[in-house]
Amino acid sequence: MKSLNTAIGVLALSATAATAGGLDRSGQSVGILFETGNYAEFSFGNVTPNVTGTAVATLGGFSSGDMAGDYTQVAGAVKLSLGENLDAAVILDQPFGADVAYPVLAMPPTVYFAAGSVAVLNTTAITGVLKYRTPSNISVFGGLRYEKMDARATVPFVNSYNVNGASDGGLGYLVGVAFEKPEIALRVALTYNSKIKHELPTVESTSSITNVASVTTINAPQSLNLEAQTGIAKDTLLFGSARWVDWSSFKIDPANYPPADPLVSYGGDVITYTLGLGRRLNENWAVAASINYDTPIGGFSSNLGPTDGKRGVTLGATYTKDNFKITGGLSYVKLGDTQTTLDDVNAASNFTGNKAVGLGVKVGFTF
């Protein structure tokens, strides 16, 4: 079942990366802890979203154009066997991110109200984890995560607002427990990831102030991952996961942002569900497929993130030769419809029929 496990890993890479409108990107999996022996991997993902909306008639009825930029995800990890029951791993990933840029499609005043708005958020994290397996096949694991974050935004339709938050690092932790029954490829793992506090040195400007220094506190959200798999027939694996992220506690609220509401916030939490099958075809080849679903929050969405929920399908295949394996995965995602607002009361735009395509490649080898 080893090659099946790798195919599942790249499904998670391409499917999670294809959230497009959301900030959640890597999924923060610790699946590498369950690889056999000493193992290293590198993965690359690319996402091409298409997110367009139309302003309501009272705001001109103009099209927003495609406001979600393409982006890439890279990750790497090394797992070492320190003994019969003790393993360690170091994981490098990009947990959260945003790439928003509304194009200017026409000359004022016949232009979408948010034209020229930009929002960028970058994170990079390195995680160190130790796992101890008891004689009863129950494992406990935990570790520390150091994360760096930077962010910037330009919102012309709000007093020509501009903010630039320089990079800041923060420390968090993770803890988890797992149960394994290798003879039937059964594994159930539960992982808690703590929030990580960032205090970004910030410079803000509006139509009435210029280059005012402040500090913006952003908490990368806490989350809970439940991942499970089991063999259901010879060379056939059933797998699934549920990931909860505490988005209702997340906000970006710079000191001089003019409205009373934060620049970015969410009205509820999100749970991401995945369910799939993996099948080993022969000694070298394995394939896998999954369906993916994000619960919608409802209500109005931010103009800097105008999607709500998603559903999609992901296909993957793995080729294994000796101690080397390479996996490719492809996701197609339908992004949930939503409305944005300028006053928390009336709709400002409608975003419908949007989608994203994600492509992932993972290379792994044992040593």
Helices and strands as residue ranges (DSSP letters): H 2-17, G 31-34, E 39-50, E 53-55, G 57-59, E 71-81, E 86-93, E 97-101, E 118-133, E 138-155, E 161-181, G 182-184, E 186-193, E 196-205, E 212-220, E 223-233, E 236-245, G 247-249, E 251-252, E 264-265, E 270-280, E 285-294, E 310-321, E 324-335, E 338-341, E 347-351, E 354-366
